[in-house]
Amino acid sequence: MFKSKLLIISPIIALAVIFIFSLTLFPSVQPQPKNLPIAIVNEDVGVEFPNQPKMYMGQTIVDMIQKNSKTTTEKNPAVKWVVVKTLVEMQKGLDNQEYYAALVIPKDFSAKQASLRTPTPSSPEVEIFINQGMNIAASTAAGQILNGVVDNMNNNIRTQLLDGFEKQGATLTAKQAAGLATPITKKVTNVNEIGTNSANGNSPVSLFQPLWIASLASAAIIFIAVSKSSITNRKENLIAKIGQIGMGAIVALVVGFGLPWLADGMIGLHIPHYMDTALFLSITSFSFFLMISAVLLWLGIRSIALFALMLFFGAPLLAMAPEMMSPFYRDWVYSWLPMRFMIQGLRELFFFGKGLTWNSPLSTLVWIGVVSMVLILASALKLNSIKDKTQNQKLEG
């Protein structure tokens, strides 16, 4: 019994399986943001006092935030602060998915902060913009960071005001006492919103798994069917490959138009721009089908395990922002996943109001499909040459 090699190595196989599948869990265990891009817009025009230079409290706040970020002991700080000049530039960056959030210091920030020392105080208000559609987890983390920054500013200003009043021996008015509770107020605005249902924020990831499995299954079934067909010459082989591509296109249209219809009608996911979404998913499914078919034709049916592993490793990463991954997963796993372009394209359609345009995700998916199609057609020559070689060997024998 124990002479069987398979029985002897079975514990090693079990350990290898545990190791492989544990790797799929590591990315989502206590993810910590690193270099999360957050924009700062400082519109403060300053305030003038008699016989004193003009004071810019907004710039003081920006300098303090940047200084705290640079002096951190971490190699990669949680936030990468990006100073943006105008609100228009900031909004453009949010729409282009450059920032997960933004902090805006208004024009009257210094003037209102100075008024906190007067009998008629007026609390300055800063604005926080949360870019929800970019990534719900990362944008939430960015919002928490900005709320913490404002709370820290309030604590510092409150301490300074109390010290000043104490040195002056002044008696606080009711308005001044109320102003000390929240010296700086904040207004939080969600942009590129995911809607009231938080599940909508992960709808691009939710659509990935059924589409990937459908593309994988159809590619395998059609590959097996074509492989079993009787092919005697190069022309028939090429026609079979063209037919394989044509069947894949039909399957892709069914998947692309059927998946958003089922997701909206049965699951309740909000699918905006149905036609654009269906066409994008059809192109995505066809691209995945061609890629999988090309690999199967060149490496054989056993290579299907590669795409199963891509599903297990890719699914947890697709829901995460790259800034919340470890360097290994971000650089060596996520960057090589073709399905990430599907998620990026769906986010633009669902949350950023962009229609089906020749953008980066769509163009990349199309090129993946084109290269895969060339490899499929080229495999007709490869397989035919192998058959010829086998027949010649039999004749010589």
Disulfide bonds with the S-S distance in Angstrom:
none
